[in-house]
């Protein structure tokens, strides 16, 4: 089997099976349906060169013209895979706030999806685009975890908690960075060792896009 065929097969599996499984698990049936349709169309384009071999009564020329016009390159399919992965990861992350799938399992699924994108040769920008909302969600989880630890240790007033919560704008999906969180807590004198460590973990994630203490993070 040629390397290009292997790449095509990997893309087919990824853009159909993985997003469909995720949406099905999360009971996102409409999204699952769209994923199947989009993935099937993309998979068909991946193998469209094979259809050029079909011959028959005046049909060959028309078919070849259609193939030439609609042919999707490997690079275009990488973009399709990136877009579908972004949708899947977005649903996977936002479901963290209400679904019963564990955060540990979601991290595992995320890594599998990103690894598959890298395996098919997706560009840095394509992977970054797919991972954008997921990374914001990780920051939101750090925000939530830090807030809980602060509440447990210091019992701050409701006004302070509401002010702290404004560091996230869920409508625009914008999250203040670790430095903003730390400055706020220093000003309010709401930092102990445990909170300091979470802030360091938050900063480490911003710099590396890796989770420093996974055993702690999955419990936030």
Residue frames as a rotation matrix with the C-alpha (Angstrom) as fourth column:
UNK 1
0.577 0.817 0.000 0.00
0.817 -0.577 0.000 0.00
0.000 0.000 -1.000 0.00
UNK 2
-0.123 -0.615 0.779 1.34
0.547 -0.697 -0.464 3.45
0.828 0.369 0.422 -0.93
UNK 3
-0.790 -0.237 -0.566 2.08
0.610 -0.397 -0.686 5.99
-0.062 -0.887 0.458 1.80
UNK 4
-0.860 0.504 0.081 -0.54
-0.465 -0.839 0.281 8.30
0.210 0.204 0.956 0.32
UNK 5
-0.095 0.850 -0.518 -3.14
-0.138 0.504 0.853 5.53
0.986 0.153 0.069 0.60
UNK 6
-0.335 -0.094 -0.938 -2.19
0.839 0.424 -0.342 4.95
0.430 -0.901 -0.064 4.23
UNK 7
-0.982 -0.039 -0.184 -2.62
0.116 -0.895 -0.431 8.66
-0.148 -0.444 0.884 4.96
UNK 8
-0.560 0.825 -0.071 -6.00
-0.569 -0.320 0.758 8.62
0.602 0.465 0.649 3.23
UNK 9
-0.042 0.539 -0.841 -7.16
0.345 0.798 0.494 5.64
0.938 -0.270 -0.220 5.26
UNK 10
-0.644 -0.255 -0.721 -6.09
0.762 -0.135 -0.633 7.29
0.064 -0.958 0.281 8.51
UNK 11
-0.949 0.317 -0.001 -7.99
-0.317 -0.949 0.003 10.45
0.000 0.003 1.000 7.58
UNK 12
-0.308 0.878 -0.365 -11.10
-0.302 0.274 0.913 8.42
0.902 0.392 0.181 6.68
UNK 13
-0.138 0.213 -0.967 -11.09
0.754 0.656 0.037 6.69
0.642 -0.724 -0.252 10.05
UNK 14
-0.799 -0.290 -0.527 -10.45
0.589 -0.555 -0.588 9.88
-0.122 -0.780 0.614 11.98
UNK 15
-0.915 0.401 -0.036 -13.00
-0.401 -0.900 0.170 12.15
0.036 0.170 0.985 10.33
UNK 16
-0.127 0.914 -0.384 -15.81
-0.407 0.305 0.861 9.59
0.905 0.266 0.333 10.51
UNK 17
0.099 0.196 -0.976 -15.29
0.529 0.820 0.219 7.31
0.843 -0.538 -0.023 13.50
UNK 18
-0.675 -0.490 -0.552 -13.76
0.699 -0.185 -0.691 9.52
0.236 -0.852 0.467 16.19
UNK 19
-0.904 0.369 0.216 -16.07
-0.402 -0.905 -0.139 12.59
0.145 -0.213 0.966 16.05
UNK 20
-0.081 0.927 -0.365 -19.11
-0.459 0.290 0.840 10.34
0.885 0.236 0.402 15.56
UNK 21
-0.092 -0.017 -0.996 -18.21
0.654 0.753 -0.074 8.28
0.751 -0.658 -0.058 18.62
UNK 22
-0.919 -0.300 -0.256 -17.67
0.390 -0.590 -0.707 11.39
0.061 -0.749 0.660 20.75
UNK 23
-0.688 0.711 0.148 -20.96
-0.654 -0.695 0.299 13.00
0.316 0.109 0.943 19.70
UNK 24
0.053 0.720 -0.692 -22.81
-0.144 0.691 0.709 9.74
0.988 0.062 0.140 20.22
UNK 25
-0.416 -0.294 -0.860 -21.34
0.743 0.436 -0.509 9.29
0.525 -0.851 0.037 23.70
UNK 26
-0.956 0.002 -0.294 -22.40
0.179 -0.790 -0.587 12.81
-0.234 -0.613 0.755 24.65
UNK 27
-0.144 0.973 0.181 -25.90
0.800 0.222 -0.558 12.30
-0.583 0.064 -0.810 23.16
UNK 28
-0.252 0.013 -0.968 -25.23
-0.399 -0.912 0.092 15.00
-0.882 0.409 0.235 20.56
UNK 29
-0.009 0.292 0.956 -27.27
0.534 0.810 -0.242 13.15
-0.845 0.509 -0.163 17.95
UNK 30
0.937 0.340 -0.081 -27.67
0.132 -0.559 -0.819 16.06
-0.323 0.757 -0.568 15.54
UNK 31
0.393 -0.878 -0.275 -23.96
-0.853 -0.460 0.249 16.80
-0.345 0.137 -0.929 15.61
UNK 32
-0.273 -0.459 0.846 -23.28
-0.159 0.888 0.431 13.09
-0.949 -0.017 -0.316 15.22
UNK 33
0.519 0.565 0.641 -25.42
0.552 0.352 -0.756 13.02
-0.653 0.746 -0.129 12.08
UNK 34
0.931 -0.218 -0.291 -23.63
-0.349 -0.767 -0.539 15.99
-0.106 0.603 -0.790 10.56
UNK 35
0.058 -0.972 0.227 -20.31
-0.770 0.101 0.630 14.39
-0.635 -0.212 -0.743 11.44
UNK 36
-0.045 -0.007 0.999 -21.23
0.304 0.953 0.020 11.19
-0.952 0.304 -0.041 9.61
UNK 37
0.834 0.444 0.328 -22.37
0.444 -0.186 -0.876 13.09
-0.328 0.877 -0.352 6.52
UNK 38
0.776 -0.580 -0.246 -19.37
-0.621 -0.771 -0.141 15.43
-0.108 0.262 -0.959 6.43
UNK 39
-0.069 -0.847 0.527 -16.97
-0.597 0.459 0.658 12.60
-0.799 -0.269 -0.537 7.11
UNK 40
0.206 0.226 0.952 -18.48
0.469 0.831 -0.299 10.38
-0.859 0.508 0.065 4.44
UNK 41
0.988 0.147 0.047 -18.31
0.118 -0.522 -0.845 13.13
-0.099 0.840 -0.533 1.83
UNK 42
0.464 -0.883 -0.063 -14.71
-0.849 -0.464 0.254 13.86
-0.253 -0.065 -0.965 2.76
UNK 43
-0.123 -0.493 0.862 -13.85
-0.228 0.859 0.459 10.14
-0.966 -0.140 -0.218 2.62
UNK 44
0.630 0.418 0.654 -15.44
0.525 0.392 -0.756 9.88
-0.572 0.820 0.028 -0.79
UNK 45
0.931 -0.323 -0.170 -13.32
-0.361 -0.746 -0.560 12.74
0.054 0.583 -0.811 -2.06
UNK 46
0.184 -0.913 0.365 -10.22
-0.719 0.128 0.683 11.07
-0.670 -0.388 -0.632 -0.64
UNK 47
-0.375 -0.278 0.884 -10.81
0.183 0.913 0.365 8.11
-0.909 0.298 -0.291 -2.91
UNK 48
0.563 0.729 -0.391 -12.30
-0.209 -0.332 -0.920 9.98
-0.800 0.599 -0.034 -5.83
UNK 49
-0.180 -0.708 -0.682 -9.24
-0.921 -0.122 0.369 9.30
-0.344 0.695 -0.631 -7.97
UNK 50
-0.781 -0.076 0.620 -10.31
-0.023 0.995 0.093 5.63
-0.624 0.059 -0.779 -8.02
UNK 51
0.233 0.964 0.126 -13.59
0.225 0.072 -0.972 6.60
-0.946 0.255 -0.200 -9.68
UNK 52
0.142 -0.244 -0.959 -11.65
-0.814 -0.581 0.027 7.90
-0.564 0.776 -0.282 -12.67
UNK 53
-0.842 -0.526 0.124 -10.99
-0.395 0.756 0.522 4.28
-0.368 0.391 -0.844 -13.64
UNK 54
-0.169 0.868 0.467 -14.70
0.292 0.496 -0.818 3.66
-0.942 -0.002 -0.337 -14.21
UNK 55
-0.899 -0.127 -0.419 -15.61
-0.352 -0.357 0.865 3.50
-0.260 0.925 0.276 -17.89
UNK 56
-0.479 0.757 0.444 -18.88
0.676 0.641 -0.363 3.14
-0.559 0.127 -0.819 -19.67
UNK 57
-0.098 0.591 0.801 -20.95
0.991 -0.011 0.130 4.42
0.085 0.807 -0.585 -22.63
UNK 58
0.041 0.108 0.993 -20.20
0.434 -0.898 0.079 8.13
0.900 0.428 -0.084 -22.91
UNK 59
0.911 0.388 -0.140 -20.03
0.263 -0.287 0.921 8.51
0.317 -0.876 -0.363 -19.14
UNK 60
0.280 -0.895 -0.348 -16.26
0.960 0.249 0.132 8.49
-0.032 -0.371 0.928 -18.79
UNK 61
-0.448 -0.501 0.740 -15.64
0.600 -0.783 -0.167 12.02
0.663 0.369 0.651 -20.10
UNK 62
0.326 0.666 0.671 -18.37
-0.154 -0.663 0.733 13.55
0.933 -0.342 -0.113 -17.95
UNK 63
0.903 -0.002 -0.429 -17.15
0.396 0.390 0.831 11.72
0.165 -0.921 0.353 -14.88
UNK 64
-0.023 -0.997 -0.068 -13.55
0.992 -0.014 -0.128 12.77
0.127 -0.071 0.989 -15.43
UNK 65
-0.316 -0.029 0.948 -14.58
0.239 -0.970 0.050 16.41
0.918 0.243 0.313 -15.84
UNK 66
0.710 0.650 0.271 -16.53
-0.152 -0.235 0.960 16.24
0.688 -0.722 -0.068 -12.60
UNK 67
0.682 -0.535 -0.499 -13.60
0.731 0.495 0.469 14.64
-0.003 -0.685 0.729 -10.81
UNK 68
-0.309 -0.855 0.417 -11.19
0.835 -0.454 -0.311 17.27
0.455 0.252 0.854 -12.10
UNK 69
-0.084 0.362 0.928 -13.48
-0.078 -0.931 0.356 20.05
0.993 -0.042 0.107 -10.91
UNK 70
0.716 0.564 0.412 -14.35
-0.446 -0.085 0.891 18.61
0.537 -0.822 0.191 -7.49
UNK 71
0.336 -0.631 -0.700 -11.13
0.480 0.754 -0.449 16.78
0.811 -0.185 0.556 -6.63
UNK 72
0.926 -0.057 0.373 -10.06
-0.345 -0.526 0.777 17.38
0.152 -0.849 -0.506 -3.02
UNK 73
0.105 -0.967 -0.233 -6.35
-0.313 0.190 -0.931 17.31
0.944 0.170 -0.283 -2.32
UNK 74
0.006 -0.217 -0.976 -4.77
0.785 0.605 -0.130 15.74
0.619 -0.766 0.174 0.73
UNK 75
-0.916 -0.401 -0.011 -4.16
0.331 -0.739 -0.587 19.25
0.227 -0.541 0.810 2.06
UNK 76
-0.433 0.841 0.324 -7.84
-0.609 -0.538 0.583 20.15
0.665 0.055 0.745 1.72
UNK 77
0.382 0.589 -0.712 -8.79
0.100 0.740 0.666 16.99
0.919 -0.325 0.223 3.57
UNK 78
-0.502 -0.595 -0.628 -6.39
0.756 0.051 -0.653 17.85
0.420 -0.802 0.424 6.37
UNK 79
-0.901 0.230 0.367 -8.33
-0.306 -0.938 -0.165 21.10
0.306 -0.261 0.916 6.69
UNK 80
0.102 0.969 -0.225 -11.60
-0.471 0.246 0.847 19.14
0.876 0.019 0.482 6.81
UNK 81
0.144 -0.126 -0.982 -10.15
0.627 0.779 -0.008 16.87
0.766 -0.614 0.191 9.50
UNK 82
-0.854 -0.510 -0.102 -8.98
0.422 -0.568 -0.707 19.91
0.302 -0.647 0.700 11.46
UNK 83
-0.597 0.693 0.403 -12.42
-0.611 -0.719 0.332 21.54
0.520 -0.048 0.853 11.31
UNK 84
0.371 0.752 -0.545 -14.25
-0.181 0.635 0.751 18.39
0.911 -0.180 0.372 12.38
UNK 85
-0.200 -0.541 -0.817 -11.72
0.760 0.440 -0.478 17.84
0.618 -0.716 0.323 15.17
UNK 86
-0.925 -0.125 0.360 -12.35
-0.068 -0.877 -0.477 21.38
0.375 -0.465 0.802 16.41
UNK 87
-0.040 0.988 0.151 -16.09
-0.701 -0.136 0.700 20.69
0.712 -0.078 0.698 16.62
UNK 88
0.407 0.173 -0.897 -15.50
0.275 0.913 0.301 17.40
0.871 -0.369 0.324 18.42
UNK 89
-0.517 -0.700 -0.492 -13.06
0.708 -0.027 -0.706 18.90
0.481 -0.713 0.510 20.92
UNK 90
-0.745 0.318 0.587 -15.34
-0.405 -0.914 -0.019 21.89
0.530 -0.252 0.810 21.51
UNK 91
0.359 0.926 -0.117 -18.24
-0.518 0.302 0.800 19.61
0.776 -0.226 0.588 22.43
UNK 92
0.223 -0.356 -0.908 -15.93
0.575 0.800 -0.172 17.43
0.787 -0.484 0.383 24.48
UNK 93
-0.801 -0.599 -0.028 -14.69
0.400 -0.500 -0.768 20.40
0.446 -0.626 0.639 26.51
UNK 94
-0.567 0.621 0.540 -18.00
-0.649 -0.741 0.171 22.22
0.507 -0.253 0.824 27.02
UNK 95
0.376 0.719 -0.584 -19.60
-0.167 0.673 0.721 18.96
0.911 -0.174 0.373 28.12
UNK 96
-0.558 -0.685 -0.468 -17.19
0.372 0.297 -0.879 18.98
0.742 -0.665 0.089 31.06
UNK 97
-0.888 0.193 0.417 -19.61
-0.425 -0.688 -0.589 21.23
0.173 -0.700 0.693 32.89
UNK 98
-0.016 0.948 0.319 -22.55
-0.977 0.053 -0.206 18.83
-0.212 -0.315 0.925 32.71
UNK 99
0.445 0.216 -0.869 -21.71
-0.581 0.808 -0.096 15.40
0.682 0.548 0.485 31.21
UNK 100
0.862 -0.023 0.507 -20.80
-0.429 0.500 0.752 12.30
-0.270 -0.866 0.421 33.17
UNK 101
0.720 -0.689 -0.082 -17.71
0.444 0.549 -0.708 11.36
0.532 0.474 0.701 31.15
UNK 102
0.628 -0.499 -0.597 -14.64
0.609 -0.163 0.776 11.82
-0.485 -0.851 0.202 33.34
UNK 103
0.816 -0.409 -0.408 -12.17
-0.497 -0.857 -0.136 14.62
-0.294 0.314 -0.903 32.77
UNK 104
-0.125 -0.901 0.416 -9.41
-0.426 0.427 0.797 12.03
-0.896 -0.077 -0.438 32.71
UNK 105
-0.007 0.214 0.977 -11.10
0.680 0.717 -0.153 10.24
-0.733 0.663 -0.151 29.80
UNK 106
0.926 0.377 -0.005 -11.64
0.270 -0.670 -0.692 13.52
-0.264 0.639 -0.722 27.96
UNK 107
0.389 -0.872 -0.297 -7.93
-0.700 -0.489 0.520 14.29
-0.599 0.006 -0.801 28.21
UNK 108
-0.349 -0.488 0.800 -7.21
0.072 0.837 0.542 10.88
-0.934 0.247 -0.257 26.74
UNK 109
0.399 0.590 0.702 -9.63
0.775 0.192 -0.602 11.42
-0.490 0.784 -0.381 23.83
UNK 110
0.899 -0.118 -0.422 -8.19
-0.229 -0.948 -0.223 14.87
-0.374 0.297 -0.879 23.21
UNK 111
-0.024 -1.000 0.006 -4.66
-0.601 0.019 0.799 13.50
-0.799 0.016 -0.602 22.98
UNK 112
-0.225 0.004 0.974 -5.76
0.511 0.852 0.115 10.75
-0.830 0.524 -0.193 20.59
UNK 113
0.739 0.605 0.296 -7.45
0.578 -0.344 -0.740 13.25
-0.346 0.718 -0.604 18.30
UNK 114
0.737 -0.536 -0.411 -4.49
-0.546 -0.831 0.106 15.65
-0.398 0.146 -0.906 18.25
UNK 115
-0.239 -0.841 0.486 -2.07
-0.284 0.539 0.793 12.77
-0.929 0.051 -0.368 17.68
UNK 116
0.109 0.363 0.926 -4.15
0.748 0.583 -0.316 11.67
-0.654 0.727 -0.208 14.69
UNK 117
0.967 0.205 -0.154 -4.07
0.080 -0.811 -0.580 15.18
-0.244 0.548 -0.800 13.26
UNK 118
0.293 -0.939 -0.179 -0.30
-0.739 -0.341 0.581 15.18
-0.607 -0.038 -0.794 13.59
UNK 119
-0.224 -0.375 0.900 -0.05
0.130 0.903 0.408 11.72
-0.966 0.208 -0.153 12.01
UNK 120
0.442 0.444 0.780 -1.84
0.814 0.168 -0.557 12.84
-0.378 0.880 -0.287 8.85
UNK 121
-0.461 -0.805 0.373 0.49
0.887 -0.434 0.159 15.82
0.034 0.404 0.914 8.57
UNK 122
0.683 0.714 0.157 -1.82
0.687 -0.700 0.196 18.63
0.250 -0.025 -0.968 9.69
UNK 123
-0.101 -0.730 0.676 -0.02
0.308 -0.669 -0.676 21.96
0.946 0.140 0.292 9.88
UNK 124
-0.817 -0.260 -0.514 0.75
0.566 -0.194 -0.802 23.73
0.108 -0.946 0.305 13.14
UNK 125
-0.848 0.529 0.036 -1.98
-0.530 -0.847 -0.030 26.28
0.015 -0.045 0.999 12.37
UNK 126
-0.145 0.823 -0.550 -4.53
-0.430 0.448 0.784 23.53
0.891 0.350 0.289 11.62
UNK 127
-0.252 -0.010 -0.968 -3.79
0.693 0.696 -0.188 21.77
0.675 -0.718 -0.168 14.92
UNK 128
-0.961 -0.138 -0.240 -3.88
0.266 -0.697 -0.666 25.10
-0.076 -0.703 0.707 16.76
UNK 129
-0.610 0.792 0.001 -7.26
-0.677 -0.522 0.518 25.92
0.411 0.316 0.855 15.22
UNK 130
0.015 0.609 -0.793 -8.68
0.023 0.793 0.609 22.54
1.000 -0.027 -0.003 16.24
UNK 131
-0.233 -0.266 -0.935 -7.32
0.839 0.431 -0.332 22.93
0.491 -0.862 0.123 19.77
UNK 132
-0.656 -0.171 0.735 -8.24
0.014 -0.977 -0.214 26.57
0.755 -0.130 0.643 20.41
UNK 133
0.204 0.822 0.532 -11.48
-0.643 -0.297 0.706 26.23
0.738 -0.486 0.468 22.36
UNK 134
0.629 -0.061 -0.775 -10.21
0.426 0.861 0.278 23.13
0.650 -0.505 0.567 24.16
UNK 135
-0.414 -0.891 -0.188 -7.25
0.703 -0.182 -0.687 25.11
0.578 -0.417 0.702 25.53
UNK 136
-0.519 0.328 0.789 -9.55
-0.462 -0.885 0.064 27.90
0.719 -0.331 0.611 26.68
UNK 137
0.590 0.785 -0.190 -11.63
-0.317 0.441 0.840 25.26
0.743 -0.435 0.509 28.43
UNK 138
0.177 -0.628 -0.758 -8.55
0.767 0.570 -0.294 23.97
0.616 -0.530 0.583 30.27
UNK 139
-0.791 -0.457 0.407 -7.90
0.172 -0.805 -0.568 27.52
0.587 -0.380 0.715 31.48
UNK 140
-0.039 0.876 0.481 -11.53
-0.651 -0.387 0.652 27.76
0.758 -0.288 0.586 32.62
UNK 141
0.646 0.232 -0.728 -11.09
0.267 0.825 0.499 24.56
0.716 -0.516 0.471 34.63
UNK 142
-0.418 -0.839 -0.347 -8.02
0.741 -0.094 -0.665 26.00
0.526 -0.535 0.661 36.33
UNK 143
-0.641 0.271 0.718 -10.06
-0.360 -0.932 0.030 29.12
0.678 -0.239 0.695 37.12
UNK 144
0.446 0.894 -0.050 -12.81
-0.442 0.268 0.856 27.00
0.779 -0.360 0.514 38.65
UNK 145
0.410 -0.351 -0.842 -10.35
0.631 0.776 -0.016 24.88
0.659 -0.525 0.539 40.63
UNK 146
-0.703 -0.698 0.135 -8.55
0.430 -0.568 -0.701 27.91
0.566 -0.435 0.700 42.01
UNK 147
-0.298 0.684 0.666 -11.85
-0.596 -0.678 0.430 29.49
0.745 -0.269 0.610 43.03
UNK 148
0.661 0.577 -0.479 -12.89
-0.046 0.669 0.742 26.36
0.749 -0.469 0.469 44.92
UNK 149
0.022 -0.749 -0.662 -9.57
0.834 0.379 -0.401 26.15
0.552 -0.544 0.633 46.76
UNK 150
-0.782 -0.262 0.566 -9.79
0.024 -0.919 -0.393 29.85
0.623 -0.294 0.725 47.68
UNK 151
0.124 0.925 0.360 -13.31
-0.603 -0.217 0.767 29.40
0.788 -0.312 0.531 49.00
UNK 152
0.634 0.100 -0.767 -12.29
0.353 0.844 0.403 26.39
0.688 -0.526 0.500 51.06
UNK 153
-0.200 -0.872 -0.447 -9.25
0.873 0.048 -0.485 28.08
0.444 -0.487 0.752 52.56
UNK 154
-0.944 -0.329 0.030 -10.40
0.299 -0.890 -0.345 31.67
0.140 -0.317 0.938 53.06
UNK 155
-0.127 0.982 -0.138 -14.22
0.968 0.092 -0.235 31.83
-0.219 -0.164 -0.962 52.86
UNK 156
-0.962 -0.270 -0.032 -14.13
0.253 -0.933 0.257 35.15
-0.099 0.239 0.966 50.94
UNK 157
-0.338 0.875 -0.346 -17.22
-0.194 -0.424 -0.885 37.31
-0.921 -0.232 0.313 50.66
UNK 158
0.259 0.553 0.792 -19.66
0.697 0.461 -0.549 36.78
-0.669 0.694 -0.266 47.83
UNK 159
0.893 0.043 -0.449 -18.67
-0.194 -0.861 -0.469 40.14
-0.407 0.506 -0.761 46.35
UNK 160
-0.051 -0.992 -0.119 -15.06
-0.760 -0.039 0.649 39.00
-0.648 0.124 -0.752 46.05
UNK 161
-0.385 -0.034 0.922 -16.10
0.295 0.942 0.158 35.71
-0.875 0.333 -0.352 44.47
UNK 162
0.666 0.692 0.279 -18.29
0.523 -0.166 -0.836 37.52
-0.532 0.703 -0.472 41.94
UNK 163
0.662 -0.513 -0.547 -15.39
-0.619 -0.785 -0.013 39.83
-0.423 0.347 -0.837 41.13
UNK 164
-0.386 -0.829 0.406 -13.11
-0.456 0.554 0.697 36.82
-0.802 0.084 -0.591 40.68
UNK 165
-0.017 0.478 0.878 -15.64
0.552 0.737 -0.390 35.15
-0.834 0.478 -0.276 38.38
UNK 166
0.849 0.331 -0.412 -15.51
-0.083 -0.686 -0.723 38.18
-0.522 0.648 -0.555 36.10
UNK 167
-0.179 -0.965 -0.194 -12.04
-0.600 -0.050 0.799 37.05
-0.780 0.259 -0.569 35.08
UNK 168
-0.814 0.040 0.579 -13.96
0.427 0.718 0.550 34.77
-0.394 0.695 -0.602 32.70
UNK 169
-0.325 0.738 -0.591 -16.33
-0.772 -0.568 -0.285 36.06
-0.546 0.364 0.755 30.04
UNK 170
-0.466 0.153 0.872 -18.28
0.214 0.975 -0.057 32.96
-0.859 0.160 -0.487 29.05
UNK 171
0.630 0.763 -0.142 -20.30
0.072 -0.240 -0.968 34.83
-0.773 0.600 -0.207 26.44
UNK 172
0.687 -0.477 -0.549 -17.15
-0.724 -0.389 -0.569 35.68
0.058 0.788 -0.612 24.47
UNK 173
0.934 -0.340 -0.112 -15.29
0.353 0.926 0.134 32.66
0.058 -0.165 0.985 25.85
UNK 174
0.236 -0.864 0.444 -12.41
-0.158 -0.485 -0.860 34.81
0.959 0.133 -0.251 27.06
UNK 175
0.825 -0.029 -0.565 -10.39
0.521 0.428 0.739 33.76
0.221 -0.903 0.368 30.12
UNK 176
0.766 -0.582 0.273 -7.96
-0.630 -0.763 0.142 35.93
0.126 -0.281 -0.951 32.04
UNK 177
0.265 -0.743 -0.614 -4.42
-0.148 0.598 -0.788 34.54
0.953 0.299 0.048 32.09
UNK 178
0.359 -0.161 -0.919 -2.62
0.789 0.579 0.207 33.09
0.499 -0.799 0.335 35.11
UNK 179
-0.735 -0.678 0.021 -0.86
0.581 -0.645 -0.496 36.38
0.350 -0.353 0.868 35.83
UNK 180
-0.420 0.683 0.598 -4.20
-0.414 -0.731 0.543 38.21
0.808 -0.020 0.589 36.02
UNK 181
0.572 0.626 -0.531 -5.52
0.133 0.568 0.812 35.55
0.810 -0.535 0.241 38.40
UNK 182
-0.006 -0.674 -0.738 -2.44
0.923 0.280 -0.262 35.74
0.384 -0.683 0.621 40.58
UNK 183
-0.832 -0.310 0.460 -2.44
0.191 -0.939 -0.286 39.54
0.521 -0.151 0.840 40.79
UNK 184
0.044 0.938 0.343 -6.11
-0.405 -0.297 0.865 39.52
0.913 -0.177 0.367 41.81
UNK 185
0.675 0.252 -0.693 -5.54
0.388 0.678 0.624 36.96
0.627 -0.691 0.360 44.56
UNK 186
-0.385 -0.864 -0.324 -2.41
0.835 -0.177 -0.521 38.72
0.393 -0.471 0.790 45.82
UNK 187
-0.660 0.198 0.725 -4.33
-0.174 -0.979 0.109 41.97
0.731 -0.055 0.680 46.07
UNK 188
0.370 0.905 0.208 -7.09
-0.543 0.030 0.839 40.25
0.754 -0.424 0.502 48.06
UNK 189
-0.458 -0.651 0.605 -4.55
-0.884 0.259 -0.390 38.28
0.097 -0.713 -0.694 50.16
UNK 190
0.566 0.752 0.338 -6.13
-0.730 0.647 -0.218 35.00
-0.383 -0.123 0.916 49.13
UNK 191
0.426 -0.505 -0.751 -3.09
-0.518 0.544 -0.660 32.86
0.742 0.670 -0.030 48.32
UNK 192
0.529 -0.389 0.754 -1.75
-0.609 0.445 0.657 29.86
-0.591 -0.807 -0.001 50.21
UNK 193
-0.508 -0.844 0.173 0.60
-0.489 0.448 0.748 27.06
-0.709 0.295 -0.641 49.08
UNK 194
-0.302 0.451 0.840 -2.11
0.564 0.795 -0.224 25.01
-0.768 0.406 -0.495 47.38
UNK 195
0.783 0.601 -0.161 -3.48
0.274 -0.566 -0.777 27.99
-0.558 0.565 -0.608 45.44
UNK 196
0.274 -0.787 -0.552 0.07
-0.718 -0.549 0.427 29.03
-0.640 0.280 -0.716 44.52
UNK 197
-0.612 -0.509 0.605 0.75
-0.067 0.796 0.602 25.57
-0.788 0.328 -0.521 43.08
UNK 198
0.178 0.763 0.622 -2.43
0.744 0.308 -0.592 25.69
-0.643 0.568 -0.513 40.99
UNK 199
0.808 0.041 -0.588 -1.43
-0.221 -0.903 -0.367 29.10
-0.546 0.427 -0.721 39.66
UNK 200
-0.241 -0.961 -0.132 1.96
-0.662 0.064 0.746 27.65
-0.709 0.267 -0.652 38.71
UNK 201
-0.451 0.165 0.877 0.20
0.460 0.885 0.069 24.75
-0.765 0.434 -0.475 36.96
UNK 202
0.659 0.751 -0.028 -1.99
0.443 -0.419 -0.792 27.25
-0.607 0.510 -0.609 35.12
UNK 203
0.499 -0.563 -0.658 1.06
-0.648 -0.747 0.147 29.22
-0.575 0.353 -0.738 33.98
UNK 204
-0.531 -0.721 0.445 2.85
-0.284 0.646 0.709 26.03
-0.798 0.250 -0.548 32.91
UNK 205
-0.001 0.625 0.780 -0.13
0.705 0.554 -0.443 25.07
-0.709 0.550 -0.442 30.75
UNK 206
0.841 0.314 -0.441 -0.19
-0.011 -0.804 -0.595 28.51
-0.541 0.505 -0.672 29.09
UNK 207
0.186 -0.884 -0.429 3.49
-0.813 -0.383 0.438 28.19
-0.551 0.268 -0.790 28.22
UNK 208
-0.769 -0.617 0.165 3.60
-0.480 0.729 0.488 24.54
-0.422 0.296 -0.857 27.13
UNK 209
0.018 0.892 -0.452 -0.01
-0.943 0.165 0.288 23.46
0.332 0.421 0.844 26.44
UNK 210
-0.282 -0.118 -0.952 0.72
0.112 0.982 -0.155 20.52
0.953 -0.150 -0.263 28.73
UNK 211
0.713 0.589 0.381 -0.79
-0.365 -0.152 0.919 19.67
0.599 -0.794 0.106 32.10
UNK 212
-0.188 -0.943 0.275 1.87
-0.715 -0.060 -0.696 19.60
0.673 -0.327 -0.663 34.79
UNK 213
-0.903 -0.022 0.429 0.10
-0.357 0.593 -0.721 17.61
-0.239 -0.805 -0.544 37.53
UNK 214
-0.564 0.705 -0.430 -2.55
-0.393 0.229 0.891 15.58
0.726 0.672 0.147 35.77
UNK 215
-0.503 0.355 -0.788 -3.53
0.677 0.728 -0.105 13.71
0.537 -0.587 -0.607 38.95
UNK 216
-0.691 0.240 -0.682 -4.42
0.415 -0.641 -0.646 17.03
-0.592 -0.729 0.344 40.56
UNK 217
-0.865 0.313 -0.393 -6.02
-0.488 -0.707 0.511 18.57
-0.118 0.634 0.764 37.47
UNK 218
-0.639 0.645 -0.420 -8.52
0.012 0.554 0.832 15.76
0.770 0.526 -0.362 36.86
UNK 219
-0.360 0.502 -0.787 -9.95
0.923 0.316 -0.220 16.36
0.138 -0.805 -0.577 40.36
UNK 220
-0.965 -0.037 -0.258 -10.58
0.093 -0.974 -0.206 20.08
-0.244 -0.223 0.944 39.87
